[in-house]
Amino acid sequence: MTVNLGSIGIWHMQPVLDADLAVEAEKLGYGAVWLGGSPPADLEVVEALLDATVRIAVATGIVNMWQADPAELARSYHRIEAKHPGRFLLGVGVGHREATQEYQKPYDKIVSYLDVLDAEGVPREALALAALGPKVLRLAAERTAGAHPYLTTPEHTRRAREILGDGVLLAPEQKVVLDQDPRRARESARPMVSFYLGLANYASNLRRLGFTDADLADGGSDALIDQLAVHGDAATVAEGVKAHLDAGADHVCVQVLPHERDPLPAYRALAEALGLS
């Protein structure tokens, strides 16, 4: 059985996502916490988050296939599953060619990596695959519980659901800024978004969605930022998150920006607006 993520989770990297934030997310009614930033194969930070909480699921978004040995990762998965059965979703992905010197033939790398996890007894129901384009989305449906797209829009979610079909997990990430001043909100979001616009896989995906080179230039156009980082009051942001559910997502993981600010007040307000707490 696929790990129960609920409909809404939170997504952060360390040190923003720590045991204290996971505990508070659980109290607020979120279904999962997603650990970003390519955690190592020992998954000790995942275990610490699960140790600190009672029911909330923990997912990785994602373990980088070029950086984590799959056999070691499988051993870590089994250790955690034995201790916290049914609460851990192992998200894996191939990363970015710009960040990995030996990066080549990413599709073949994904297949071979999943082959090792399969041989080491990691069940597909406990796996999610970072996926944007049609080919990897189809692979996610064939080899794992489903897909975890990052830096996407509800339109991408709609297209991904058509490719994945019914009964396959679709858990996109959505950046948000709780700020009713559009100019200030875009300034808060643009540094994080602009980093990804320089990576080929994200840029290609956004072009498939109809964005132009002009939208991708200079840190992203206002129209692009407005979709990739929904902003406004809690009610407005909640509607932007729910747009993914309406488009076919099973679960949406929310990343509050900017990272320099304590995200907990925003998560509290959003939990209330979404009816979680």
C-alpha positions as CSV (number, residue, x, y, z in Angstrom):
1,M,0.0,0.0,0.0
2,T,1.3,3.5,-0.9
3,V,2.3,5.7,2.0
4,N,-0.6,7.9,3.2
5,L,0.6,11.4,2.5
6,G,-2.8,13.1,3.0
7,S,-3.7,15.9,0.5
8,I,-1.3,18.6,1.7
9,G,2.3,18.5,2.9
10,I,5.2,20.8,3.4
11,W,8.5,20.8,1.5
12,H,11.8,22.2,2.8
13,M,15.5,21.6,3.0
14,Q,17.6,21.5,6.1
15,P,18.1,23.4,8.3
16,V,14.6,24.9,7.8
17,L,13.0,21.5,8.0
18,D,14.0,20.1,11.4
19,A,12.3,18.0,14.1
20,D,10.5,21.0,15.6
21,L,9.0,22.1,12.3
22,A,7.9,18.5,11.6
23,V,6.2,18.3,15.0
24,E,4.4,21.5,14.3
25,A,3.3,20.4,10.8
26,E,1.9,17.3,12.3
27,K,-0.1,19.3,14.9
28,L,-1.4,21.6,12.2
29,G,-2.9,18.6,10.2
30,Y,-0.4,18.4,7.3
31,G,-0.1,14.9,6.0
32,A,3.6,14.8,5.1
33,V,6.9,16.6,5.3
34,W,9.2,16.4,2.3
35,L,12.9,16.7,2.8
36,G,14.6,18.4,-0.1
37,G,18.2,19.1,-0.8
38,S,19.5,15.6,-1.8
39,P,19.8,13.9,1.6
40,P,22.6,11.3,1.9
41,A,22.0,7.6,1.5
42,D,22.2,6.9,5.3
43,L,18.8,8.8,5.6
44,E,19.6,9.6,9.3
45,V,17.8,12.9,9.0
46,V,14.7,11.1,7.8
47,E,14.9,8.8,10.7
48,A,15.2,11.7,13.1
49,L,12.1,13.4,11.7
50,L,10.1,10.2,12.1
51,D,11.4,9.6,15.6
52,A,10.2,13.1,16.6
53,T,6.7,12.6,15.2
54,V,3.8,10.2,15.6
55,R,1.7,9.9,12.4
56,I,2.9,12.3,9.8
57,A,4.6,10.8,6.7
58,V,8.1,11.7,5.7
59,A,9.2,11.8,2.1
60,T,12.5,12.7,0.3
61,G,12.3,15.2,-2.5
62,I,14.7,13.9,-3.7
63,V,17.6,11.6,-3.0
64,N,20.0,12.2,-5.9
65,M,20.9,9.1,-7.9
66,W,24.3,10.3,-8.7
67,Q,25.2,11.0,-5.1
68,A,23.6,8.1,-3.1
69,D,24.6,4.5,-3.6
70,P,21.4,2.6,-4.3
71,A,22.4,-0.5,-2.2
72,E,23.2,1.6,0.8
73,L,20.0,3.6,0.3
74,A,18.0,0.4,0.2
75,R,19.5,-0.7,3.5
76,S,18.6,2.6,5.0
77,Y,15.0,2.3,3.7
78,H,14.6,-1.1,5.3
79,R,16.0,0.1,8.6
80,I,13.5,3.0,8.7
81,E,10.6,0.9,7.5
82,A,11.2,-1.6,10.2
83,K,11.2,1.2,12.8
84,H,8.4,3.3,11.4
85,P,6.3,1.1,9.1
86,G,4.2,2.7,6.4
87,R,5.4,6.3,7.1
88,F,8.3,6.8,4.7
89,L,8.1,7.5,1.0
90,L,11.5,7.3,-0.7
91,G,11.6,9.9,-3.4
92,V,14.5,9.6,-5.9
93,G,15.6,11.5,-8.9
94,V,18.4,12.0,-11.4
95,G,19.3,15.6,-10.5
96,H,20.7,18.1,-13.0
97,R,23.4,17.7,-15.6
98,E,24.8,21.1,-14.6
99,A,25.5,19.8,-11.1
100,T,27.1,16.5,-12.0
101,Q,30.2,16.1,-14.1
102,E,29.5,12.4,-14.9
103,Y,25.9,13.2,-15.8
104,Q,25.0,11.3,-19.0
105,K,22.1,9.3,-20.3
106,P,19.9,10.2,-17.4
107,Y,17.0,7.9,-18.4
108,D,19.4,4.9,-18.4
109,K,20.7,6.0,-15.0
110,I,17.1,6.1,-13.6
111,V,16.3,2.6,-14.9
112,S,19.5,1.0,-13.6
113,Y,19.1,2.7,-10.2
114,L,15.5,1.5,-9.9
115,D,16.7,-2.0,-10.9
116,V,19.1,-2.0,-7.9
117,L,16.4,-0.8,-5.5
118,D,14.1,-3.4,-6.8
119,A,16.7,-6.2,-6.4
120,E,17.3,-5.0,-2.9
121,G,13.6,-5.4,-2.0
122,V,12.4,-1.8,-1.9
123,P,8.8,-2.0,-2.9
124,R,7.5,0.2,-5.7
125,E,4.7,1.4,-3.4
126,A,7.3,3.0,-1.2
127,L,9.1,4.8,-4.1
128,A,8.4,8.1,-5.9
129,L,10.3,9.4,-8.9
130,A,11.1,13.0,-9.7
131,A,9.5,13.5,-13.1
132,L,8.7,16.3,-15.4
133,G,8.6,15.1,-19.0
134,P,6.4,12.5,-20.5
135,K,9.0,9.7,-20.8
136,V,10.0,9.9,-17.1
137,L,6.4,10.3,-16.0
138,R,5.5,7.1,-17.8
139,L,8.5,5.4,-16.1
140,A,7.3,6.7,-12.7
141,A,3.9,5.0,-13.3
142,E,5.5,1.8,-14.4
143,R,8.2,1.4,-11.8
144,T,7.2,3.4,-8.7
145,A,4.1,4.6,-6.7
146,G,4.2,7.7,-8.8
147,A,5.7,11.1,-9.6
148,H,6.9,14.0,-7.6
149,P,7.2,17.0,-10.1
150,Y,9.0,20.1,-8.8
151,L,8.6,23.7,-10.0
152,T,5.5,23.2,-11.9
153,T,2.0,24.6,-12.5
154,P,-1.5,23.2,-12.3
155,E,-1.4,22.9,-16.1
156,H,1.6,20.6,-15.8
157,T,-0.4,18.6,-13.1
158,R,-3.3,18.2,-15.5
159,R,-1.0,17.0,-18.3
160,A,0.9,14.7,-15.9
161,R,-2.3,13.1,-14.7
162,E,-3.3,12.3,-18.3
163,I,0.1,10.6,-18.8
164,L,0.1,8.7,-15.5
165,G,-3.5,7.6,-15.6
166,D,-5.6,6.9,-12.6
167,G,-4.4,5.2,-9.4
168,V,-0.8,6.5,-9.7
169,L,0.5,9.0,-7.1
170,L,1.0,12.5,-8.4
171,A,2.5,14.8,-5.7
172,P,3.7,18.2,-7.2
173,E,5.5,20.9,-5.2
174,Q,4.1,24.4,-5.0
175,K,6.0,27.5,-3.8
176,V,4.0,30.1,-1.9
177,V,4.5,33.5,-0.4
178,L,2.0,34.8,2.1
179,D,2.2,38.5,1.2
180,Q,-0.5,40.7,-0.2
181,D,1.9,43.1,-1.9
182,P,2.6,41.6,-5.3
183,R,5.9,43.4,-5.9
184,R,7.3,42.4,-2.5
185,A,6.0,38.8,-2.9
186,R,7.8,38.5,-6.3
187,E,11.0,39.8,-4.8
188,S,10.7,37.2,-2.1
189,A,10.2,34.4,-4.6
190,R,12.5,35.3,-7.5
191,P,15.9,34.4,-5.9
192,M,14.7,30.8,-5.3
193,V,12.8,30.4,-8.7
194,S,15.6,32.0,-10.7
195,F,18.1,29.4,-9.6
196,Y,16.1,26.6,-11.2
197,L,15.5,28.6,-14.4
198,G,19.2,28.1,-15.3
199,L,18.8,24.3,-15.2
200,A,18.0,22.7,-18.5
201,N,15.4,20.2,-17.3
202,Y,13.2,22.8,-15.6
203,A,13.6,25.4,-18.4
204,S,12.6,22.7,-21.0
205,N,9.6,21.8,-19.0
206,L,8.4,25.4,-18.6
207,R,8.8,25.9,-22.4
208,R,6.6,22.8,-22.9
209,L,4.0,24.6,-20.8
210,G,4.1,27.6,-23.1
211,F,6.5,30.0,-21.4
212,T,8.9,31.8,-23.6
213,D,12.6,32.6,-23.4
214,A,11.6,36.1,-22.3
215,D,9.7,34.6,-19.4
216,L,12.8,32.6,-18.3
217,A,15.2,35.6,-18.6
218,D,16.3,38.0,-15.9
219,G,15.1,35.8,-13.0
220,G,11.7,35.1,-14.5
221,S,8.9,37.3,-15.7
222,D,6.2,38.4,-13.3
223,A,3.7,36.1,-15.1
224,L,6.1,33.1,-14.5
225,I,6.8,34.0,-10.9
226,D,3.1,34.4,-10.2
227,Q,2.4,30.8,-11.2
228,L,5.5,29.2,-9.8
229,A,5.2,31.0,-6.4
230,V,1.6,31.7,-5.6
231,H,1.2,34.8,-3.4
232,G,-1.4,36.8,-1.6
233,D,-3.3,36.3,1.6
234,A,-3.9,32.8,3.1
235,A,-7.2,32.3,1.3
236,T,-5.7,33.2,-2.1
237,V,-2.7,31.0,-1.6
238,A,-4.9,28.1,-0.5
239,E,-6.8,28.4,-3.8
240,G,-3.6,28.3,-5.7
241,V,-2.6,25.1,-3.8
242,K,-6.0,23.5,-4.4
243,A,-5.7,24.2,-8.1
244,H,-3.3,21.3,-8.3
245,L,-5.8,19.0,-6.6
246,D,-8.5,20.1,-9.0
247,A,-6.1,19.4,-11.9
248,G,-5.6,15.8,-10.7
249,A,-2.9,15.8,-8.0
250,D,-3.3,13.4,-5.1
251,H,-1.1,15.5,-2.8
252,V,0.5,18.9,-3.0
253,C,3.7,19.7,-1.0
254,V,3.9,23.4,-0.2
255,Q,7.2,25.3,0.1
256,V,6.9,28.6,2.0
257,L,9.2,31.4,0.8
258,P,11.5,33.2,1.6
259,H,13.6,30.7,3.5
260,E,15.2,33.5,5.5
261,R,11.9,34.0,7.3
262,D,10.3,31.6,9.9
263,P,7.8,29.6,7.8
264,L,5.6,28.5,10.7
265,P,3.3,31.5,10.8
266,A,2.5,31.0,7.1
267,Y,2.0,27.3,7.6
268,R,-0.4,28.0,10.4
269,A,-2.4,30.5,8.4
270,L,-2.5,28.2,5.4
271,A,-3.6,25.2,7.4
272,E,-6.5,27.2,8.6
273,A,-7.4,28.4,5.2
274,L,-7.2,24.8,3.8
275,G,-9.3,23.4,6.7
276,L,-6.5,21.2,7.9
277,S,-6.4,22.2,11.5
